[in-house]
Amino acid sequence: METLSLLWGTVLLRPYVFIFLAVYLTIAILNMGVLRSLLFTVLAYTVAFICEYSSTRNGFPFGFYTYIDTTRDQELWISNVPFMDSLSFSFLTYVSYTLSLFLWAPLDKKGWDIRLGDITPIKHSFKVITSASVLCMLMDVIIDPIAFLGDRWFLGKIYFYIEPGEYFHIPLTNFAGWIFVAAVTLTCFAALNSWIDRKTPARTKQIPGQALLGPGLYFGVLAFNLGVTFYIGEFLLGVSGIFISLGIFALVFFKVQKLKTAT
């Protein structure tokens, strides 16, 4: 009962995380069915938790940091890691993957009804996984500096690095760690999904504009964090985040424009 109570406390304390999680699960289920969506979530959480557990003890792969357990009696913790933190990697990795697919896959377009074409040859390819891992890291370039300043907004002060970081208090090893975690998650899921594909086909659904949903959530997460950044008055950090976001958005824009030219 205590675990359930703390899990409910996590939802109440971090509602934005679970809103993003719910939207992610909806998109993932549309794209690949319930089974694969749940497996991806569990896999992403497990990889992230192992890496966070490791980093808080030996510094690999994110660098050496410590979570501050002031909320241990309010939300669920697994060992010395807040449950919501590792759980966030599931939707952050997945939306990065959908954006990577959008950039590499053939698209079918009728007005704003944009859908992915045949992704079978590339869905687990090196270029898609690598691009997704970099996109996930770029998202964190915006997320982690503002999370570090959580005592100035409703997140609260949840962690600190033992040594000062090079980028707005965040060490560069952290960003390398995000690439590592995303790449491991997506590579493991590729192997798992390939095995499942031989057993049972994915039960997917198609709706208008489906290819835009995952990338849309990606930019939604960025917008949320940029909004918080400017709200607390971190102008330089916010401008840096806007430039990163605009660069990524430009890739999407030019892909759609290229599609218009081709049609």
N, C-alpha and C positions, 0 to 999 in steps of 0.2 A: 504493500500500500504506500509505503514511503516513496518508492521509486516512481509510482504513478503520480503521486502528489507533486514530486519534484519535476516530473515531466510536464505536468500541467502548469506548474510554476514557470517553467522555461517558455511555454507558449505565451503566458501572460507577460513575462519579462521581455521577451524578444519577439513580439508579434510580426514584425517586418520580415524576420527570417522565415517564419512559417507561411507568410503570404507568398514570398518568393518560392518556397518549397512547393506549395499547393499549385501555383501556376506552372512550375517546372514539371511536376508530376502529370498535370493535365496535358501539357505539350508532349512529354515523353510517351505517355500512353497512346496518344494519337499517332505518334511516329513509329512506335515499335511494340505496342501492346503492354499489358499489365505485367506479365512475367518478366520481360526484359527490363522494364522500368524499375521494378522492385529490386532485381538483381544488380542493376547499375547503381542504384542508391546505396544498397548494402556494401557493394564493392568499393565505391568511392569513399564512403564513410570509413570503412576498414583501413584502406590505404592511407587516408588522411590521418586517422587516429594513430596508426603505427608510426607515421612520420612525425606527428606532433609529440607523441610520447618519447620518441627518440631524440628529437631536437631539444626538448626540455631537460634532457639528461646528458647528451653528448654533443649537441649542436648540429647534428645531421638530420635532414638536409637544409633546414631553414636558417641555421645559425642558432646560437644558444640564447634562449629566452625563457621567461618564467610567467606562468599565469598567476594572477592575484585572486585568491579564493574568497573574496569578500561576499560572493553571492552563493557560496556552497549550500547554504540553508534555504536558498530561494529557487534555485534551478538545478537541473541534473548535471552532475559531473561524472565522468568515467575516469577513475584514478585522479590524475592532476590536470585533466583537460576538460573544459566545458563541452557538454554534448553538442550544443548548438554550433560550436565553432567547427568541429570536424564534419558535422552534418552539412554545413554550408558548402563544402567542397563538392557535394553531389550536384547541386544545381549550377554552381559556378563552372564546373568542368563540363557539364552537359551543354549548357548554352554556348560555351566556347566551341564545343564540337559542332553544334548545329550551325554556328556562324562559319566555321571552317568548311563544312559541307556546302553551305550556300555559295561560298567563294570559289569552290573547286568543281562543284557538280553541274551538269547540264540542268537548265531550268525550263519549265513550261510556263508560259506567261500569256494570260488573257486579261488585259487591263491590269488591275491590282491583284488579280488572282494568280499569284506566283507559287508554283509548286516545284519540288525537286523532281528531276527526271530519273533515269535509272542510275542509282548510286551504288549498285552492286559491285562494279569493278573498283571503286575508290573508297567505299565507306570505311574500310579499315586499313587504308594505304598509309605509307610512311608520310607522304606530303600532307594528308589530312590530319593525322595524329600530331605531327610536328607543328603544323599551323595552329591547331587547336590549343596545343600546350603553350605556344607563344602568346596567343590571344588571351588565354587564362592568366598568364603572368602579367600581361599589360593591364588586365582588369585589376589585378592586385596592386599594381603601381598606384592606382587610384584609391583602392580600398584600405590597404594596410596603414598608410600614413594617417588617415582620418580615424581609423580604429585605435591607433596609438594615442590619439587625443580624445579618447572616449570619455574622459572625466569632464570634458567641456560640452558634452551632449548626452543624450539619454542612454547611450551604450554603457557608459561608466568605464572607469579605468580597469581594464581586464588583464593587461600583460605589460611586460617591459623587457627590453633586451639588456643583457649583461654589459655589452659594449655598445657605445653610441654608433648609430648607423650613418651611412654616407648620404642617403636620400631621405630627407625630412625624418630623421631619426631611425630609418629602416635600413639595415645592412643589405648589401647587394646579394649576399648569400640567400637571403629570404626569397628573392625573385627567382634565383636559380632553383631553389627548392620547389617553388610553384610549378615551374616547367617540369621538374622531375616527377612530382606527384601527379600532375595531369597526364604526363606521358605514360607512367606506370599504370594508372587507372585505365586509360583508353587502350593500352596494349593488352592488358589482362582481359578487359571486356571484349576486345576483338577476338581473342582466342576462345573465350567463353561463348560469345554470340555465334561464332562460326560452328562450334560444336552443337549449340541448340538449333541452329538453322538446319542441321542435318537430321534433327529429330522431329522438329515441329516448326511450321512456318509462323512468322509473326502475324498477329491479328491486329492490323492497323486500320485506321479510318482516315479518310480524306475530307478536308473542309477547304473552302476558298481561302487563298492566301496562306496556306499552311507553312510554306517555306519561310515566311516572315516571322513566325511566332517565336521560334528560338532566338534568332537575332534580335527580335524586339525585346525579349526579356533581358538579353545581354545588355542592351542599351538602357533598359529600365533600371537595372542594377547600377550602372554607371551614373545615370541621372540622379538616383537616390543619394549616392555617395557624394556626388558633386554638389547637390543641394545642401547637404549637411556641411560640406567644406566651406561654402560661402556663408552659410548661416552662422558659423562660429568665427567668421572673419579671417579665414586663412586664404587670402587673396592669391598669393603666389602659388600655393599648392593647387588652388582651384584652377588657375590659368593653365598650369602644367597639365592638369587632368583634362581640361577642355581640348588642348592641342592633341593629346593622345586620342581622345574620343573622336575628334574630327578626322584625324588620320584614318582611324578604323572605319568610320562612317563613309569616308571617301571611297574606300575599297568596295563597300556595298553599293554605293551610288554609281560608281563606274561600271560595276558588274551589271546593274540593272540597265544603265544607259547603253552598254554594249549589246545587251539583249534586245533593246528597242531598235538599235541600228540593224541588227541581224534579221529582225522580223519586218 
